[in-house]
């Protein structure tokens, strides 16, 4: 078999899965319920964030929080301050791709 196969969690419980974490790309799958999210941090690469379901509430640098619905893809530059949350009742599901892969493999 040439291809590698990866499975994503299909659940509503909080999850931050490192699906592919190699020297080329970091591919993460995240699930957050209401009032869950990530600690504020700086992006360690270019970040491509796809909202699969729910509503993403995100503050970038010193901007006000913006909200993005399912079907939205955000491109967030390297070294951007990020505050990622779910402020809504519906479960938030994200696919996050970091490219190029960060050197420190956090």
N, C-alpha and C positions, 0 to 999 in steps of 0.2 A: 504494500500500500504506500503510495507516494504522499498522500495528504495526512496531516495530523488533525485529529478531531478534538474539539473542546466543547464542554457542556456548560451552559449558564444555569444558575439557580432559577427555578421557576416558582417563586414563593413571594409572599408579601413581607417576610421578615427582613429586618435590616441586614444588608450585606454589602461588603466591599470586596469584590473578588478580583484577584490578579490573574486574569485568564491567560494572557500571553505577556511574558516579561523577559524579553531577550535583548540583544544588542541593537536590534533594528527598531523595535516598537514596543510600547507598553499599551496593552489593551485591557481595560478594566470594565467591570460590570458592577453597577451600584444600585441598591434599592433602599429607599428611605421612606419611613412613614411620617406622619405629621410631627413637626417640631424636631425632626432628626436631620442630620447633615454632616458636613466635614468641618473640622476646626479651621479657622482662618489661616491661610498659608499663601506663600508665593508659588506661582507655577514654576516648575523646574524644567519645563520644555514648552514647545507650542502645544496647546491643548485643543483637541477637537471633541466637543461634548454634544452628544445626541440625546434629546429627550425622547425616550421610547414611550412612556406613559406618564400621566400626571402633569403637574405644573412645577417647573423649576423656579425657585426664588434665588437670585444670585446678585451679590454686590461685588463689583470689580473696582479695584483701586479705591478712589474716594467718591465714586458714583453712588447715587441712590440705588436701592434694590430694584432690579428689573425682573419681570416674570415672563417665562417662556413656556408655551404649551407643547404637547406631544407633537412630534414631527419637525421640531426645530433643531438645527445644527448650529452650534456656536463655535467660532474659531477665536481662541484666547491666546494672546501673545505670551512668550517667555517672560518671566519675572513680573507677572501681573498678580496683584494681591487679590485673592479669591475668598469669597464667603458664600458657600454653597449650602442651601437649605430647602426643606419642604415645609412650607407654611400652610399647606392645604390638607383637607381630609383625605383626598385620593392619594394612593401610594405613588411615589415618584420613582421611576426607573430610568437610569442613564447608562449610556455606553460612552466611555472616556478613552480617547486614543491620544497618547503622547508621542509625538514624532518631531525630530528624531528622539529616540529613547534617551532619557537622562543618563549621564555618565555615572551617577552615584547609585542608581538602582534602588531608590527609596521605596 
